Amino acid sequence: MKFELKVLEIIKRTHDAKSFRFPRPEGFDYKPGQYVLVSLTVEGSVVTKPLTLSSSPTEDHIEFTKKLTGHPFSNVLDNMKIGDSAVVSGPFGKMTFEGEHEKVLLLSGGIGITPMISICKYCTDMHIDSNIVLICSNKTENDLVFRKELDEMMHSNSNLKIMYTLTRASESWIGYKERISDKMIINEVPDYMERRFYICGPPEMVHSMEETLASMNIQKEMVKKELLTGY
Ligand SMILES: Cc1cc2nc3c(=O)[nH]c(=O)nc-3n(C[C@H](O)[C@H](O)[C@H](O)COP(=O)(O)OP(=O)(O)OC[C@H]3O[C@@H](n4cnc5c(N)ncnc54)[C@H](O)[C@@H]3O)c2cc1C
C-alpha cells in the first residue's frame, strides 16, 4: 500500500533522533517490527529509504524515528514541519513478534531500538503473556532513544525486563559499560537457551551478535534479524 501522508506531530527523542507521526491510513495493517519505505523530495529528486515503524499496531497513528545524520535525506526530515507530506509505502519486513513464542530476547544497537519499542508496546497493550527481555546497547546516556517510554512500559508489564548497556558511559552510569556479550546474556538471562532471539542494529552490531549467539550454541533458526543498512 502506498499513501501520501501529512505529518501530525514531530517528537525530538534525543540530540540526534526525531520521531515523525502521521495519521494511520484506513486499511493500513502492519505487524510490530515491520518497516515502511519513506519517499521525500531531496534536492529536486525523490529519495526513498526504509524506516521501521516505532509505533505499535495498537495505536491509531503511525510513527517512524530517524537518526539524524546531517546527510541530505535526514536534513529534509529534520526540517519537516507539521502538515508537510511524505509518501509512505509498506509494510515490509519479517522481523516481527506478536506473542508467538513464550520467551524472547531482543537485542538492539543504537537506532535499532525502533522495531523493539513497537514489539514491547504491542505486547504490553495486548497483555501478551510472553516473557520479553530487551537489552539495548548505545554509546552514551544521551543516545538512549525511548528510555522514558521503555521504563514506563517495564513498570506496567511484569513480563518485560529492559536493560541498557553503554559503550562510552559517563562515570556516574550505574550499569553495564560494554558491548552486549555472552557473559552479559548468561548473567542477565540465565534461561537464554529457551528463548527466541531478535537482533536489530547497524550491520556490524548484528553480525557481532550473531557470532556471539553462535558461540553460545544458539541455532540460526532461533534468531531473527534486521540490519539497518545504509548508515
Ligand atoms: C529495514 C531497515 C529499517 C531501517 N530503520 C531505520 C530506523 O528506524 N531509523 C533510522 O534512523 N534508520 C533506519 N534505517 C536506516 C535508514 O534507512 C538510512 O539508511 C539511515 O538512516 C541513513 O540515512 P541518511 O539519509 O541519514 O544517511 P545516508 O546519506 O544514507 O548516509 C549513510 C552513509 O553513507 C555515507 N555518506 C552518505 N553521504 C555522505 C556524505 N555527504 N558525507 C559523508 N558520508 C556520507 C556515510 O557512510 C553514511 O554513514 C533502516 C534501514 C533498513 C534497511
The ligand as an SDF file (V2000), in Angstrom:
LIG
                    3D

 53 58  0  0  0  0  0  0  0  0999 V2000
   14.9160   -2.3900    7.1060 C   0  0  0  0  0  0  0  0  0  0  0  0
   15.5620   -1.1110    7.5470 C   0  0  0  0  0  0  0  0  0  0  0  0
   14.9750   -0.3690    8.5600 C   0  0  0  0  0  0  0  0  0  0  0  0
   15.5610    0.8360    8.9710 C   0  0  0  0  0  0  0  0  0  0  0  0
   15.0090    1.5320   10.0150 N   0  0  0  0  0  0  0  0  0  0  0  0
   15.5750    2.6810   10.4330 C   0  0  0  0  0  0  0  0  0  0  0  0
   15.0200    3.4400   11.5070 C   0  0  0  0  0  0  0  0  0  0  0  0
   14.0070    3.0520   12.1150 O   0  0  0  0  0  0  0  0  0  0  0  0
   15.6230    4.6080   11.8390 N   0  0  0  0  0  0  0  0  0  0  0  0
   16.7580    5.0570   11.1940 C   0  0  0  0  0  0  0  0  0  0  0  0
   17.2570    6.1240   11.5570 O   0  0  0  0  0  0  0  0  0  0  0  0
   17.3130    4.3710   10.1850 N   0  0  0  0  0  0  0  0  0  0  0  0
   16.7570    3.2020    9.7870 C   0  0  0  0  0  0  0  0  0  0  0  0
   17.3020    2.5060    8.7360 N   0  0  0  0  0  0  0  0  0  0  0  0
   18.4660    3.1060    8.0260 C   0  0  0  0  0  0  0  0  0  0  0  0
   17.9400    4.1830    7.0700 C   0  0  0  0  0  0  0  0  0  0  0  0
   17.1980    3.6120    6.0320 O   0  0  0  0  0  0  0  0  0  0  0  0
   19.0690    5.0130    6.4770 C   0  0  0  0  0  0  0  0  0  0  0  0
   19.8600    4.2060    5.6690 O   0  0  0  0  0  0  0  0  0  0  0  0
   19.9260    5.6390    7.5430 C   0  0  0  0  0  0  0  0  0  0  0  0
   19.1350    6.2860    8.4860 O   0  0  0  0  0  0  0  0  0  0  0  0
   20.9290    6.6420    6.9210 C   0  0  0  0  0  0  0  0  0  0  0  0
   20.2370    7.5100    6.0840 O   0  0  0  0  0  0  0  0  0  0  0  0
   20.7160    9.0150    5.8740 P   0  0  0  0  0  0  0  0  0  0  0  0
   19.9660    9.5230    4.7030 O   0  0  0  0  0  0  0  0  0  0  0  0
   20.5930    9.7590    7.1400 O   0  0  0  0  0  0  0  0  0  0  0  0
   22.2370    8.8790    5.5670 O   0  0  0  0  0  0  0  0  0  0  0  0
   22.9450    8.4930    4.1840 P   0  0  0  0  0  0  0  0  0  0  0  0
   23.1010    9.6900    3.3640 O   0  0  0  0  0  0  0  0  0  0  0  0
   22.2670    7.3250    3.5770 O   0  0  0  0  0  0  0  0  0  0  0  0
   24.3110    8.0700    4.7480 O   0  0  0  0  0  0  0  0  0  0  0  0
   24.6100    6.7130    5.0090 C   0  0  0  0  0  0  0  0  0  0  0  0
   26.1260    6.5330    4.9850 C   0  0  0  0  0  0  0  0  0  0  0  0
   26.6010    6.8950    3.6940 O   0  0  0  0  0  0  0  0  0  0  0  0
   27.7790    7.6770    3.8030 C   0  0  0  0  0  0  0  0  0  0  0  0
   27.5230    9.0640    3.3560 N   0  0  0  0  0  0  0  0  0  0  0  0
   26.4570    9.4590    2.6300 C   0  0  0  0  0  0  0  0  0  0  0  0
   26.5290   10.7610    2.3810 N   0  0  0  0  0  0  0  0  0  0  0  0
   27.6570   11.2070    2.9290 C   0  0  0  0  0  0  0  0  0  0  0  0
   28.2590   12.4870    2.9940 C   0  0  0  0  0  0  0  0  0  0  0  0
   27.7140   13.5670    2.4320 N   0  0  0  0  0  0  0  0  0  0  0  0
   29.4140   12.6010    3.6800 N   0  0  0  0  0  0  0  0  0  0  0  0
   29.9770   11.5200    4.2440 C   0  0  0  0  0  0  0  0  0  0  0  0
   29.4370   10.2860    4.2070 N   0  0  0  0  0  0  0  0  0  0  0  0
   28.3000   10.1230    3.5600 C   0  0  0  0  0  0  0  0  0  0  0  0
   28.1750    7.6030    5.2140 C   0  0  0  0  0  0  0  0  0  0  0  0
   28.9580    6.4520    5.4200 O   0  0  0  0  0  0  0  0  0  0  0  0
   26.8870    7.4140    5.9430 C   0  0  0  0  0  0  0  0  0  0  0  0
   27.0820    6.8590    7.2090 O   0  0  0  0  0  0  0  0  0  0  0  0
   16.7450    1.3040    8.3260 C   0  0  0  0  0  0  0  0  0  0  0  0
   17.3270    0.5490    7.3000 C   0  0  0  0  0  0  0  0  0  0  0  0
   16.7480   -0.6460    6.9170 C   0  0  0  0  0  0  0  0  0  0  0  0
   17.3970   -1.4420    5.8170 C   0  0  0  0  0  0  0  0  0  0  0  0
  1  2  1  0
  2  3  1  0
  2 52  2  0
  3  4  2  0
  4  5  1  0
  4 50  1  0
  5  6  2  0
  6  7  1  0
  6 13  1  0
  7  8  2  0
  7  9  1  0
  9 10  1  0
 10 11  2  0
 10 12  1  0
 12 13  2  0
 13 14  1  0
 14 15  1  0
 14 50  1  0
 15 16  1  0
 16 17  1  0
 16 18  1  0
 18 19  1  0
 18 20  1  0
 20 21  1  0
 20 22  1  0
 22 23  1  0
 23 24  1  0
 24 25  2  0
 24 26  1  0
 24 27  1  0
 27 28  1  0
 28 29  2  0
 28 30  1  0
 28 31  1  0
 31 32  1  0
 32 33  1  0
 33 34  1  0
 33 48  1  0
 34 35  1  0
 35 36  1  0
 35 46  1  0
 36 37  1  0
 36 45  1  0
 37 38  2  0
 38 39  1  0
 39 40  1  0
 39 45  2  0
 40 41  1  0
 40 42  2  0
 42 43  1  0
 43 44  2  0
 44 45  1  0
 46 47  1  0
 46 48  1  0
 48 49  1  0
 50 51  2  0
 51 52  1  0
 52 53  1  0
M  END
$$$$
